[in-house]
């Protein structure tokens, strides 16, 4: 699946990373708790979250996450979007709620694939 | 053995928004050194969780990263309240973070367990009322 597919499946708006829409993603996780996100190792992953602060982007940077989707129409500040863009992270925002957004991506073939790092 | 490369950072304890900046810097340094992505990820996640802890619990502190030929050492020192029961603090889900921290995405009691999970060795020295020093090592 590509980031463009995610945008279309979630009727999402692209806040930064327009040029990265053909990037492939292989897994995803949905959480508002950043420490739970940090407990799982995933490659080329997408993070869906309802939390809007700078720590979301910093967590994504640490995890090498390539795309952040803010659910429930949440919009981060320009400063947060700029920080994501500097780190080559595509940022989307969707009106869908967390459960539905995750469900749509999962049903379209984007699995969790999360493995606890041991 | 040659001297390690050494990087030092102040962790500002007053501002949760800026917490994690030192870890972002370290990640950049490690990338520039050409280390493998998995190692970089482990070091930066462990340090990030530690940095967040220092801001939540200890009013900040200092971080030191030492890069040896065969390992990376991360030392986090604070003058916070100390950890009374380290075994309890190491349990997943145990947290003494205030509620407002949970609304910011942390305080789920996963910080110390994550730091241990991502490193090859972790030592905690803590004295109540004096402070805490955590030393983590990731083998290369």
gemmi code that builds the backbone of each chain (N, CA, C; Angstrom):
import gemmi

chains = {
    "A": [
        ("UNK", (0.840, -1.194, 0.000), (0.000, 0.000, 0.000), (0.884, 1.258, 0.000)),
        ("UNK", (0.431, 2.299, -0.680), (1.205, 3.546, -0.671), (0.504, 4.594, 0.210)),
        ("UNK", (1.217, 5.667, 0.479), (0.616, 6.744, 1.279), (-0.568, 7.354, 0.509)),
        ("UNK", (-0.468, 7.340, -0.814), (-1.590, 7.837, -1.628), (-2.853, 6.997, -1.392)),
        ("UNK", (-2.666, 5.660, -1.295), (-3.807, 4.778, -1.017), (-4.442, 5.136, 0.333)),
        ("UNK", (-3.580, 5.408, 1.302), (-4.086, 5.761, 2.643), (-4.899, 7.048, 2.573)),
        ("UNK", (-4.350, 8.020, 1.875), (-5.060, 9.296, 1.710), (-6.458, 9.053, 1.121)),
        ("UNK", (-6.504, 8.218, 0.081), (-7.777, 7.984, -0.594), (-8.747, 7.166, 0.272)),
        ("UNK", (-8.216, 6.141, 0.944), (-9.074, 5.294, 1.790), (-9.687, 6.069, 2.951)),
        ("UNK", (-8.964, 7.085, 3.417), (-9.422, 7.826, 4.603), (-9.972, 9.212, 4.242)),
        ("UNK", (-10.089, 9.500, 2.947), (-10.474, 10.855, 2.497), (-9.659, 11.902, 3.257)),
        ("UNK", (-8.379, 11.669, 3.332), (-7.529, 12.516, 4.175), (-6.965, 13.692, 3.400)),
        ("UNK", (-6.580, 14.688, 4.168), (-5.933, 15.870, 3.602), (-4.435, 15.750, 3.886)),
        ("UNK", (-3.616, 16.093, 2.902), (-2.160, 16.011, 3.074), (-1.653, 17.348, 3.604)),
        ("UNK", (-1.030, 17.339, 4.787), (-0.527, 18.594, 5.374), (0.930, 18.849, 5.014)),
        ("UNK", (1.691, 17.776, 4.789), (3.044, 17.922, 4.237), (3.480, 16.592, 3.658)),
        ("UNK", (4.440, 16.634, 2.746), (4.945, 15.411, 2.140), (4.208, 15.032, 0.865)),
        ("UNK", (3.701, 16.036, 0.152), (3.004, 15.803, -1.119), (3.814, 14.956, -2.097)),
        ("UNK", (5.132, 15.144, -2.052), (6.007, 14.455, -2.993), (6.290, 13.008, -2.622)),
        ("UNK", (5.802, 12.586, -1.459), (6.135, 11.236, -0.956), (4.952, 10.276, -1.052)),
        ("UNK", (3.937, 10.650, -1.822), (2.695, 9.864, -1.796), (2.845, 8.465, -2.392)),
        ("UNK", (3.882, 8.249, -3.196), (4.063, 6.916, -3.774), (4.925, 5.997, -2.910)),
        ("UNK", (5.307, 6.512, -1.758), (6.114, 5.703, -0.842), (5.301, 4.510, -0.332)),
        ("UNK", (5.939, 3.348, -0.310), (5.283, 2.124, 0.167), (5.291, 2.076, 1.695)),
        ("UNK", (4.199, 1.615, 2.271), (4.173, 1.368, 3.707), (3.780, -0.090, 3.934)),
        ("UNK", (4.317, -0.687, 4.999), (4.120, -2.120, 5.214), (3.368, -2.470, 6.488)),
        ("UNK", (3.240, -1.508, 7.385), (2.566, -1.823, 8.649), (2.050, -0.539, 9.278)),
        ("UNK", (1.230, -0.694, 10.305), (0.654, 0.491, 10.938), (0.355, 0.218, 12.398)),
        ("UNK", (0.284, 1.301, 13.182), (-0.243, 1.148, 14.526), (-1.076, 2.370, 14.870)),
        ("UNK", (-2.081, 2.156, 15.698), (-2.968, 3.235, 16.107), (-2.931, 3.362, 17.608)),
        ("UNK", (-2.509, 4.528, 18.129), (-2.439, 4.698, 19.582), (-2.313, 6.169, 19.945)),
        ("UNK", (-2.846, 6.500, 21.114), (-2.618, 7.833, 21.669), (-1.520, 7.803, 22.730)),
        ("UNK", (-1.065, 6.592, 23.055), (0.008, 6.475, 24.054), (1.329, 6.258, 23.323)),
        ("UNK", (2.200, 7.258, 23.407), (3.442, 7.179, 22.638), (4.362, 6.064, 23.142)),
        ("UNK", (4.329, 5.779, 24.444), (5.184, 4.702, 24.950), (4.756, 3.340, 24.419)),
        ("UNK", (3.467, 3.185, 24.139), (3.020, 1.934, 23.517), (3.546, 1.851, 22.085)),
        ("UNK", (3.557, 2.973, 21.409), (4.101, 3.008, 20.044), (5.588, 2.649, 20.085)),
        ("UNK", (6.288, 3.192, 21.087), (7.731, 2.981, 21.193), (8.094, 1.544, 21.563)),
        ("UNK", (7.118, 0.766, 22.017), (7.402, -0.617, 22.411), (7.416, -1.567, 21.221)),
        ("UNK", (6.969, -1.104, 20.076), (6.874, -1.986, 18.915), (7.788, -1.539, 17.785)),
        ("UNK", (8.405, -2.510, 17.155), (9.311, -2.214, 16.055), (8.617, -2.544, 14.743)),
        ("UNK", (8.561, -1.580, 13.884), (7.926, -1.813, 12.593), (8.749, -1.107, 11.526)),
        ("UNK", (8.706, -1.647, 10.343), (9.413, -0.990, 9.262), (8.454, -0.295, 8.318)),
        ("UNK", (8.881, 0.857, 7.836), (8.060, 1.653, 6.917), (6.621, 1.720, 7.402)),
        ("UNK", (6.475, 2.184, 8.622), (5.178, 2.118, 9.278), (4.434, 3.453, 9.245)),
        ("UNK", (3.123, 3.318, 9.488), (2.233, 4.464, 9.596), (1.761, 4.543, 11.044)),
        ("UNK", (1.686, 5.741, 11.581), (1.142, 5.935, 12.918), (-0.178, 6.688, 12.824)),
        ("UNK", (-1.241, 6.078, 13.340), (-2.530, 6.779, 13.435), (-2.716, 7.204, 14.883)),
        ("UNK", (-3.042, 8.468, 15.106), (-3.169, 8.935, 16.477), (-4.161, 10.085, 16.597)),
        ("UNK", (-4.727, 10.204, 17.800), (-5.601, 11.333, 18.098), (-4.877, 12.345, 18.967)),
        ("UNK", (-3.615, 12.055, 19.257), (-2.811, 12.956, 20.086), (-2.135, 13.978, 19.188)),
        ("UNK", (-2.210, 15.246, 19.573), (-1.589, 16.275, 18.732), (-0.587, 17.074, 19.554)),
        ("UNK", (0.666, 16.688, 19.510), (1.727, 17.524, 20.083), (3.067, 17.146, 19.448)),
        ("UNK", (4.105, 17.887, 19.832), (5.411, 17.683, 19.200), (5.957, 16.284, 19.474)),
        ("UNK", (5.527, 15.682, 20.597), (6.053, 14.355, 20.938), (5.599, 13.281, 19.947)),
        ("UNK", (4.483, 13.517, 19.286), (4.030, 12.553, 18.268), (5.076, 12.478, 17.155)),
        ("UNK", (5.536, 13.653, 16.719), (6.527, 13.673, 15.632), (7.865, 13.132, 16.130)),
        ("UNK", (8.249, 13.508, 17.363), (9.525, 13.000, 17.876), (9.490, 11.481, 18.002)),
        ("UNK", (8.368, 10.949, 18.457), (8.221, 9.484, 18.539), (8.366, 8.867, 17.150)),
        ("UNK", (7.725, 9.498, 16.172), (7.804, 8.995, 14.796), (9.242, 9.029, 14.279)),
        ("UNK", (9.968, 10.097, 14.622), (11.374, 10.209, 14.193), (12.178, 9.053, 14.794)),
        ("UNK", (11.989, 8.813, 16.093), (12.739, 7.747, 16.775), (12.468, 6.381, 16.138)),
        ("UNK", (11.203, 6.171, 15.729), (10.780, 4.862, 15.224), (10.976, 4.707, 13.714)),
        ("UNK", (11.481, 5.745, 13.049), (11.595, 5.733, 11.581), (10.228, 5.551, 10.913)),
        ("UNK", (9.201, 6.102, 11.543), (7.851, 6.048, 10.964), (7.784, 7.034, 9.793)),
        ("UNK", (7.154, 6.621, 8.687), (7.190, 7.451, 7.479), (5.948, 8.323, 7.283)),
        ("UNK", (4.861, 7.996, 7.997), (3.615, 8.741, 7.791), (2.809, 8.799, 9.092)),
        ("UNK", (2.338, 9.999, 9.438), (1.468, 10.167, 10.608), (0.081, 10.555, 10.109)),
        ("UNK", (-0.949, 9.869, 10.617), (-2.330, 10.234, 10.286), (-3.015, 10.718, 11.555)),
        ("UNK", (-3.430, 11.990, 11.573), (-4.195, 12.499, 12.705), (-5.664, 12.227, 12.442)),
        ("UNK", (-6.322, 11.551, 13.398), (-7.730, 11.186, 13.210), (-8.651, 12.233, 13.844)),
        ("UNK", (-9.932, 12.081, 13.623), (-10.969, 12.966, 14.172), (-10.711, 14.439, 13.818)),
        ("UNK", (-10.267, 14.660, 12.580), (-10.069, 16.024, 12.054), (-9.081, 16.860, 12.857)),
        ("UNK", (-8.209, 16.193, 13.614), (-7.244, 16.969, 14.402), (-6.192, 17.550, 13.478)),
        ("UNK", (-5.867, 18.810, 13.738), (-4.842, 19.452, 12.925), (-3.710, 19.957, 13.804)),
        ("UNK", (-2.506, 19.512, 13.526), (-1.366, 19.983, 14.307), (-1.006, 21.412, 13.913)),
        ("UNK", (-0.257, 22.088, 14.775), (0.213, 23.445, 14.468), (1.208, 23.392, 13.304)),
        ("UNK", (1.406, 24.535, 12.679), (2.353, 24.613, 11.558), (3.750, 24.185, 12.007)),
        ("UNK", (4.099, 24.551, 13.236), (5.413, 24.202, 13.785), (5.602, 22.676, 13.797)),
        ("UNK", (4.552, 21.972, 14.196), (4.627, 20.506, 14.250), (4.720, 19.929, 12.832)),
        ("UNK", (3.950, 20.495, 11.907), (3.995, 20.035, 10.513), (5.392, 20.274, 9.928)),
        ("UNK", (5.964, 21.455, 10.205), (7.310, 21.776, 9.691), (8.348, 20.786, 10.221)),
        ("UNK", (8.218, 20.455, 11.501), (9.152, 19.523, 12.136), (9.060, 18.145, 11.458)),
        ("UNK", (7.836, 17.732, 11.142), (7.648, 16.453, 10.446), (8.276, 16.511, 9.053)),
        ("UNK", (8.044, 17.618, 8.368), (8.557, 17.758, 7.001), (10.085, 17.716, 6.973)),
        ("UNK", (10.709, 18.395, 7.953), (12.183, 18.366, 8.066), (12.695, 16.935, 8.188)),
        ("UNK", (11.876, 16.072, 8.766), (12.297, 14.688, 9.002), (11.709, 13.705, 7.988)),
        ("UNK", (11.244, 14.245, 6.858), (10.716, 13.405, 5.767), (9.543, 12.537, 6.197)),
        ("UNK", (8.699, 13.085, 7.053), (7.508, 12.347, 7.483), (6.287, 13.016, 6.853)),
        ("UNK", (5.479, 12.210, 6.163), (4.251, 12.731, 5.558), (3.171, 12.832, 6.641)),
        ("UNK", (2.452, 13.962, 6.649), (1.399, 14.149, 7.653), (0.045, 14.268, 6.969)),
        ("UNK", (-0.900, 13.415, 7.412), (-2.272, 13.450, 6.900), (-3.226, 13.752, 8.040)),
        ("UNK", (-4.382, 14.333, 7.704), (-5.433, 14.469, 8.694), (-6.743, 14.001, 8.077)),
        ("UNK", (-7.504, 13.230, 8.881), (-8.757, 12.661, 8.375), (-9.891, 12.918, 9.366)),
        ("UNK", (-11.097, 13.013, 8.858), (-12.255, 13.192, 9.732), (-12.660, 11.869, 10.393)),
        ("UNK", (-12.165, 10.742, 9.863), (-12.531, 9.437, 10.419), (-12.053, 9.326, 11.866)),
        ("UNK", (-12.807, 8.538, 12.643), (-12.358, 8.263, 14.001), (-11.325, 7.147, 13.976)),
        ("UNK", (-10.629, 7.013, 15.100), (-9.534, 6.037, 15.168), (-9.967, 4.636, 14.728)),
        ("UNK", (-11.083, 4.150, 15.298), (-11.496, 2.771, 15.030), (-11.780, 2.576, 13.538)),
        ("UNK", (-12.486, 3.529, 12.976), (-12.859, 3.379, 11.571), (-11.645, 3.541, 10.651)),
        ("UNK", (-10.787, 4.490, 10.985), (-9.595, 4.711, 10.158), (-8.717, 3.463, 10.140)),
        ("UNK", (-8.478, 2.890, 11.327), (-7.663, 1.667, 11.405), (-8.354, 0.538, 10.647)),
        ("UNK", (-9.662, 0.408, 10.837), (-10.416, -0.664, 10.204), (-10.352, -0.588, 8.690)),
        ("UNK", (-10.474, 0.596, 8.153), (-10.419, 0.756, 6.692), (-9.058, 0.336, 6.139)),
        ("UNK", (-7.987, 0.744, 6.816), (-6.647, 0.394, 6.327), (-6.396, -1.111, 6.476)),
        ("UNK", (-6.837, -1.660, 7.584), (-6.643, -3.098, 7.816), (-7.392, -3.911, 6.769)),
        ("UNK", (-8.647, -3.513, 6.527), (-9.474, -4.247, 5.560), (-8.895, -4.158, 4.154)),
        ("UNK", (-8.160, -3.069, 3.889), (-7.556, -2.901, 2.567), (-6.205, -3.612, 2.461)),
        ("UNK", (-5.797, -4.282, 3.532), (-4.593, -5.109, 3.443), (-3.392, -4.633, 4.238)),
        ("UNK", (-3.516, -3.493, 4.908), (-2.388, -3.001, 5.710), (-2.483, -3.620, 7.108)),
        ("UNK", (-1.624, -4.573, 7.366), (-1.708, -5.303, 8.624), (-0.891, -4.617, 9.705)),
        ("UNK", (-1.046, -5.125, 10.942), (-0.298, -4.545, 12.065), (1.180, -4.881, 11.981)),
        ("UNK", (1.462, -6.178, 11.837), (2.846, -6.648, 11.706), (3.773, -6.196, 12.819)),
        ("UNK", (3.220, -5.799, 13.924), (4.073, -5.316, 15.011), (4.712, -6.456, 15.767)),
        ("UNK", (5.991, -6.347, 15.990), (6.669, -7.340, 16.807), (7.269, -6.616, 17.985)),
        ("UNK", (7.045, -7.175, 19.143), (7.654, -6.615, 20.335), (9.155, -6.838, 20.222)),
        ("UNK", (9.928, -5.784, 20.457), (11.372, -5.962, 20.421), (11.799, -6.725, 21.668)),
        ("UNK", (12.478, -7.841, 21.478), (12.926, -8.611, 22.661), (14.427, -8.545, 22.779)),
    ],
    "B": [
        ("UNK", (42.958, 0.857, 23.865), (41.710, 1.204, 23.169), (41.611, 2.706, 23.025)),
        ("UNK", (41.129, 3.176, 21.882), (41.055, 4.617, 21.652), (39.946, 5.235, 22.498)),
        ("UNK", (40.071, 6.537, 22.691), (39.076, 7.279, 23.467), (37.720, 7.242, 22.765)),
        ("UNK", (36.633, 7.147, 23.537), (35.313, 7.164, 22.889), (34.945, 8.560, 22.405)),
        ("UNK", (34.089, 8.608, 21.408), (33.485, 9.880, 21.017), (32.461, 10.223, 22.086)),
        ("UNK", (32.458, 11.492, 22.491), (31.602, 11.843, 23.626), (30.699, 13.018, 23.279)),
        ("UNK", (29.431, 12.885, 23.569), (28.471, 13.969, 23.327), (27.696, 14.240, 24.609)),
        ("UNK", (27.542, 15.537, 24.946), (26.828, 15.878, 26.171), (25.667, 16.815, 25.883)),
        ("UNK", (24.596, 16.619, 26.606), (23.393, 17.439, 26.400), (22.780, 17.811, 27.743)),
        ("UNK", (22.246, 19.028, 27.813), (21.437, 19.434, 28.962), (19.994, 19.097, 28.629)),
        ("UNK", (19.274, 18.500, 29.559), (17.854, 18.235, 29.342), (17.045, 19.229, 30.181)),
        ("UNK", (16.348, 20.112, 29.496), (15.561, 21.169, 30.135), (14.328, 20.554, 30.802)),
        ("UNK", (14.204, 20.764, 32.094), (13.115, 20.124, 32.828), (11.825, 20.910, 32.865)),
        ("UNK", (11.832, 22.129, 32.346), (10.655, 22.986, 32.492), (9.682, 22.884, 31.333)),
        ("UNK", (10.095, 22.224, 30.273), (9.300, 22.317, 29.061), (9.078, 20.936, 28.444)),
        ("UNK", (7.871, 20.409, 28.618), (7.597, 19.073, 28.080), (7.630, 19.074, 26.553)),
        ("UNK", (7.245, 20.210, 25.966), (7.210, 20.306, 24.502), (8.581, 20.043, 23.883)),
        ("UNK", (9.631, 20.496, 24.574), (10.964, 20.327, 23.993), (11.608, 19.002, 24.402)),
        ("UNK", (10.970, 18.238, 25.265), (11.553, 16.974, 25.723), (11.812, 16.055, 24.535)),
        ("UNK", (13.004, 15.509, 24.480), (13.344, 14.614, 23.384), (14.279, 15.244, 22.367)),
        ("UNK", (14.560, 16.536, 22.545), (15.427, 17.204, 21.568), (16.833, 16.608, 21.531)),
        ("UNK", (17.359, 16.241, 22.708), (18.707, 15.660, 22.749), (18.727, 14.338, 21.973)),
        ("UNK", (17.653, 13.556, 22.111), (17.598, 12.267, 21.408), (17.555, 12.453, 19.891)),
        ("UNK", (16.835, 13.499, 19.459), (16.794, 13.800, 18.023), (18.205, 14.145, 17.533)),
        ("UNK", (18.949, 14.922, 18.348), (20.326, 15.279, 17.997), (21.211, 14.037, 17.920)),
        ("UNK", (21.064, 13.163, 18.906), (21.883, 11.941, 18.943), (21.592, 11.084, 17.721)),
        ("UNK", (20.325, 10.991, 17.360), (19.961, 10.193, 16.194), (20.679, 10.722, 14.953)),
        ("UNK", (20.728, 12.057, 14.821), (21.424, 12.664, 13.671), (22.917, 12.324, 13.682)),
        ("UNK", (23.514, 12.425, 14.865), (24.948, 12.122, 14.994), (25.218, 10.671, 14.584)),
        ("UNK", (24.396, 9.747, 15.067), (24.615, 8.322, 14.785), (24.431, 8.015, 13.298)),
        ("UNK", (23.468, 8.724, 12.690), (23.266, 8.550, 11.243), (24.499, 9.002, 10.477)),
        ("UNK", (25.040, 10.161, 10.909), (26.222, 10.713, 10.237), (27.402, 9.746, 10.356)),
        ("UNK", (27.473, 9.034, 11.479), (28.563, 8.081, 11.684), (28.352, 6.799, 10.883)),
        ("UNK", (27.171, 6.683, 10.281), (26.917, 5.544, 9.404), (26.600, 4.246, 10.120)),
        ("UNK", (26.103, 4.338, 11.350), (25.736, 3.108, 12.077), (24.484, 2.496, 11.467)),
        ("UNK", (24.260, 1.208, 11.743), (23.116, 0.566, 11.078), (21.807, 1.060, 11.704)),
        ("UNK", (20.754, 1.127, 10.886), (19.491, 1.747, 11.319), (18.877, 1.110, 12.565)),
        ("UNK", (19.023, -0.201, 12.708), (18.442, -0.879, 13.874), (19.137, -0.416, 15.164)),
        ("UNK", (20.458, -0.305, 15.117), (21.208, 0.183, 16.282), (20.803, 1.615, 16.608)),
        ("UNK", (20.713, 2.434, 15.576), (20.345, 3.842, 15.773), (18.971, 3.922, 16.434)),
        ("UNK", (18.054, 3.096, 15.948), (16.692, 3.127, 16.490), (16.680, 2.716, 17.957)),
        ("UNK", (17.432, 1.659, 18.288), (17.457, 1.195, 19.681), (18.036, 2.256, 20.608)),
        ("UNK", (19.156, 2.857, 20.205), (19.788, 3.875, 21.050), (18.866, 5.084, 21.208)),
        ("UNK", (18.275, 5.524, 20.113), (17.499, 6.757, 20.216), (16.177, 6.556, 20.954)),
        ("UNK", (15.558, 5.385, 20.815), (14.319, 5.152, 21.571), (14.622, 5.078, 23.076)),
        ("UNK", (15.670, 4.344, 23.429), (16.016, 4.202, 24.851), (16.343, 5.566, 25.459)),
        ("UNK", (17.091, 6.369, 24.728), (17.458, 7.682, 25.244), (16.245, 8.610, 25.316)),
        ("UNK", (15.384, 8.513, 24.328), (14.174, 9.349, 24.290), (13.283, 9.064, 25.493)),
        ("UNK", (13.051, 7.791, 25.784), (12.236, 7.439, 26.955), (12.891, 7.976, 28.235)),
        ("UNK", (14.223, 7.862, 28.296), (14.939, 8.348, 29.474), (14.828, 9.856, 29.619)),
        ("UNK", (14.915, 10.536, 28.494), (14.804, 11.992, 28.501), (13.412, 12.430, 28.961)),
        ("UNK", (12.401, 11.751, 28.428), (11.017, 12.056, 28.834), (10.872, 11.851, 30.347)),
        ("UNK", (11.419, 10.744, 30.851), (11.363, 10.475, 32.297), (11.999, 11.600, 33.101)),
        ("UNK", (13.161, 12.081, 32.647), (13.854, 13.138, 33.382), (13.018, 14.410, 33.431)),
        ("UNK", (12.296, 14.681, 32.347), (11.463, 15.894, 32.311), (10.229, 15.709, 33.192)),
        ("UNK", (9.606, 14.523, 33.131), (8.377, 14.293, 33.914), (8.678, 14.255, 35.416)),
        ("UNK", (9.737, 13.539, 35.779), (9.923, 13.212, 37.190), (11.011, 14.011, 37.903)),
        ("UNK", (11.987, 14.499, 37.164), (13.191, 14.977, 37.851), (13.556, 16.432, 37.569)),
        ("UNK", (12.729, 17.148, 36.838), (13.063, 18.539, 36.529), (14.277, 18.662, 35.623)),
        ("UNK", (14.469, 17.658, 34.780), (15.579, 17.698, 33.817), (16.840, 17.066, 34.364)),
        ("UNK", (17.932, 17.251, 33.639), (19.193, 16.653, 34.062), (20.192, 16.731, 32.927)),
        ("UNK", (21.124, 15.798, 32.909), (22.094, 15.807, 31.813), (22.219, 14.424, 31.199)),
        ("UNK", (22.501, 14.441, 29.900), (22.639, 13.192, 29.159), (24.021, 13.164, 28.524)),
        ("UNK", (24.629, 11.986, 28.543), (25.949, 11.821, 27.946), (25.902, 10.571, 27.077)),
        ("UNK", (26.419, 10.697, 25.871), (26.461, 9.537, 24.975), (27.913, 9.278, 24.606)),
        ("UNK", (28.363, 8.068, 24.863), (29.752, 7.698, 24.591), (29.754, 6.614, 23.514)),
        ("UNK", (30.497, 6.878, 22.455), (30.524, 5.904, 21.362), (31.884, 5.212, 21.341)),
        ("UNK", (31.881, 3.956, 21.725), (33.099, 3.136, 21.716), (33.148, 2.338, 20.424)),
        ("UNK", (34.250, 1.627, 20.247), (34.387, 0.814, 19.028), (33.348, -0.302, 18.964)),
        ("UNK", (33.030, -0.853, 20.144), (32.143, -2.020, 20.149), (30.805, -1.789, 20.846)),
        ("UNK", (30.572, -0.568, 21.347), (29.297, -0.321, 22.032), (29.004, 1.177, 22.136)),
        ("UNK", (27.765, 1.471, 22.462), (27.354, 2.851, 22.732), (26.801, 2.886, 24.140)),
        ("UNK", (27.266, 3.869, 24.917), (26.792, 3.993, 26.282), (26.016, 5.294, 26.424)),
        ("UNK", (24.874, 5.205, 27.079), (24.051, 6.397, 27.321), (23.957, 6.557, 28.833)),
        ("UNK", (24.371, 7.718, 29.331), (24.297, 7.951, 30.778), (23.367, 9.136, 31.019)),
        ("UNK", (22.342, 8.898, 31.840), (21.367, 9.950, 32.146), (21.443, 10.240, 33.637)),
        ("UNK", (21.773, 11.497, 33.982), (21.906, 11.859, 35.403), (20.889, 12.927, 35.758)),
        ("UNK", (20.198, 12.718, 36.864), (19.304, 13.783, 37.334), (19.418, 13.951, 38.837)),
        ("UNK", (18.923, 15.107, 39.301), (18.912, 15.380, 40.743), (17.464, 15.398, 41.222)),
        ("UNK", (16.693, 14.475, 40.697), (15.267, 14.395, 41.019), (15.012, 13.671, 42.329)),
        ("UNK", (13.779, 13.241, 42.543), (13.384, 12.643, 43.830), (13.938, 11.238, 44.061)),
        ("UNK", (14.488, 10.606, 43.019), (14.980, 9.236, 43.161), (13.854, 8.225, 43.036)),
        ("UNK", (14.237, 6.955, 42.879), (13.255, 5.878, 42.719), (13.320, 5.013, 43.975)),
        ("UNK", (12.195, 4.970, 44.727), (12.195, 4.264, 46.016), (12.292, 2.750, 45.808)),
        ("UNK", (11.544, 2.228, 44.845), (11.496, 0.775, 44.630), (11.735, 0.501, 43.144)),
        ("UNK", (12.962, 0.162, 42.822), (13.332, 0.016, 41.408), (12.608, -1.165, 40.760)),
        ("UNK", (12.451, -2.275, 41.483), (11.742, -3.440, 40.917), (10.307, -3.070, 40.526)),
        ("UNK", (9.665, -2.304, 41.379), (8.296, -1.874, 41.089), (8.278, -0.934, 39.877)),
        ("UNK", (9.250, -0.030, 39.818), (9.313, 0.933, 38.707), (9.554, 0.238, 37.372)),
        ("UNK", (10.184, -0.938, 37.424), (10.486, -1.681, 36.195), (9.288, -2.453, 35.653)),
        ("UNK", (8.215, -2.560, 36.452), (7.050, -3.318, 35.987), (6.278, -2.538, 34.933)),
        ("UNK", (5.923, -3.240, 33.858), (5.125, -2.580, 32.812), (3.796, -2.139, 33.396)),
        ("UNK", (3.443, -0.907, 33.167), (2.160, -0.400, 33.642), (2.245, 0.353, 34.956)),
        ("UNK", (3.358, 0.200, 35.689), (3.484, 0.964, 36.933), (3.980, 2.363, 36.602)),
        ("UNK", (3.254, 3.356, 37.100), (3.650, 4.729, 36.802), (3.304, 5.649, 37.956)),
        ("UNK", (4.157, 6.625, 38.213), (3.837, 7.658, 39.202), (3.672, 9.012, 38.513)),
        ("UNK", (3.567, 8.963, 37.177), (3.431, 10.225, 36.430), (2.059, 10.858, 36.709)),
        ("UNK", (2.019, 12.187, 36.797), (0.731, 12.852, 37.013), (-0.198, 12.701, 35.801)),
        ("UNK", (-1.508, 12.853, 36.045), (-2.508, 12.636, 34.990), (-2.290, 13.510, 33.762)),
        ("UNK", (-1.833, 14.737, 33.975), (-1.684, 15.624, 32.814), (-0.650, 15.072, 31.824)),
        ("UNK", (0.295, 14.267, 32.321), (1.303, 13.658, 31.439), (0.657, 12.585, 30.558)),
        ("UNK", (-0.339, 11.868, 31.137), (-1.019, 10.846, 30.342), (-1.765, 11.473, 29.159)),
        ("UNK", (-2.313, 12.658, 29.382), (-3.016, 13.312, 28.273), (-2.031, 13.782, 27.203)),
        ("UNK", (-0.743, 13.763, 27.524), (0.277, 14.144, 26.533), (0.878, 12.932, 25.830)),
        ("UNK", (0.387, 11.728, 26.184), (0.830, 10.527, 25.464), (1.872, 9.694, 26.188)),
        ("UNK", (2.195, 10.094, 27.433), (3.188, 9.333, 28.202), (2.615, 9.003, 29.583)),
        ("UNK", (3.418, 8.366, 30.425), (2.944, 8.040, 31.768), (2.167, 6.742, 31.820)),
        ("UNK", (2.392, 5.849, 30.842), (1.684, 4.569, 30.827), (2.477, 3.481, 31.559)),
        ("UNK", (3.601, 3.847, 32.129), (4.404, 2.857, 32.826), (5.181, 1.956, 31.884)),
        ("UNK", (5.565, 2.500, 30.747), (6.299, 1.715, 29.756), (7.729, 2.232, 29.546)),
        ("UNK", (8.042, 3.366, 30.147), (9.333, 4.013, 29.875), (10.531, 3.158, 30.243)),
        ("UNK", (10.656, 2.818, 31.538), (11.806, 2.007, 31.964), (11.820, 0.626, 31.294)),
        ("UNK", (10.659, -0.085, 31.217), (10.685, -1.376, 30.505), (11.138, -1.232, 29.047)),
        ("UNK", (10.712, -0.169, 28.383), (11.165, 0.041, 27.001), (12.673, 0.275, 26.949)),
        ("UNK", (13.195, 1.049, 27.899), (14.640, 1.324, 27.914), (15.429, 0.028, 28.083)),
        ("UNK", (14.927, -0.858, 28.943), (15.607, -2.135, 29.157), (15.488, -3.023, 27.908)),
        ("UNK", (14.309, -2.994, 27.301), (14.037, -3.848, 26.142), (14.965, -3.520, 24.967)),
        ("UNK", (15.262, -2.243, 24.785), (16.031, -1.834, 23.608), (17.545, -1.822, 23.819)),
        ("UNK", (17.984, -2.060, 25.062), (19.420, -1.996, 25.309), (19.936, -3.363, 25.755)),
        ("UNK", (21.255, -3.541, 25.660), (21.829, -4.823, 26.066), (22.099, -4.871, 27.564)),
        ("UNK", (22.238, -3.692, 28.153), (22.454, -3.649, 29.596), (21.918, -2.328, 30.129)),
        ("UNK", (21.285, -2.379, 31.302), (20.815, -1.139, 31.911), (21.029, -1.214, 33.418)),
        ("UNK", (21.701, -0.213, 33.961), (21.938, -0.144, 35.405), (21.275, 1.118, 35.943)),
        ("UNK", (20.536, 0.976, 37.044), (19.908, 2.139, 37.669), (20.525, 2.331, 39.054)),
        ("UNK", (21.088, 3.512, 39.279), (21.546, 3.856, 40.632), (20.689, 5.012, 41.090)),
        ("UNK", (20.011, 4.824, 42.208), (19.098, 5.875, 42.630), (19.076, 5.998, 44.141)),
        ("UNK", (19.089, 7.229, 44.622), (18.966, 7.485, 46.051), (17.819, 8.465, 46.246)),
        ("UNK", (16.854, 8.066, 47.065), (15.697, 8.930, 47.292), (16.150, 10.273, 47.852)),
        ("UNK", (15.673, 11.326, 47.231), (16.008, 12.676, 47.685), (17.308, 13.208, 47.100)),
        ("UNK", (18.044, 12.373, 46.395), (19.351, 12.796, 45.849), (19.339, 12.798, 44.316)),
        ("UNK", (18.836, 11.703, 43.735), (18.776, 11.661, 42.273), (18.992, 10.266, 41.720)),
        ("UNK", (18.979, 10.202, 40.406), (19.066, 8.923, 39.716), (20.080, 9.011, 38.580)),
        ("UNK", (20.865, 7.962, 38.438), (21.739, 7.837, 37.272), (21.418, 6.517, 36.586)),
        ("UNK", (21.099, 6.601, 35.296), (20.831, 5.389, 34.535), (21.911, 5.256, 33.459)),
        ("UNK", (22.526, 4.084, 33.422), (23.559, 3.815, 32.416), (23.053, 2.673, 31.521)),
        ("UNK", (22.965, 2.962, 30.230), (22.497, 1.941, 29.278), (23.592, 1.669, 28.256)),
        ("UNK", (23.664, 0.427, 27.819), (24.669, 0.069, 26.810), (24.021, -0.701, 25.678)),
        ("UNK", (24.385, -0.316, 24.469), (23.948, -1.048, 23.283), (25.202, -1.552, 22.579)),
        ("UNK", (25.299, -2.862, 22.415), (26.479, -3.434, 21.742), (26.396, -3.213, 20.234)),
        ("UNK", (27.569, -2.985, 19.643), (27.592, -2.790, 18.189), (27.934, -4.110, 17.496)),
    ],
}
model = gemmi.Model(1)
for chain_id, residues in chains.items():
    chain = gemmi.Chain(chain_id)
    for i, (resn, *xyz) in enumerate(residues, 1):
        res = gemmi.Residue()
        res.name, res.seqid = resn, gemmi.SeqId(i, " ")
        for name, pos in zip(("N", "CA", "C"), xyz):
            atom = gemmi.Atom()
            atom.name, atom.element = name, gemmi.Element(name[0])
            atom.pos, atom.b_iso = gemmi.Position(*pos), 0.0
            res.add_atom(atom)
        chain.add_residue(res)
    model.add_chain(chain)
structure = gemmi.Structure()
structure.add_model(model)
structure.setup_entities()
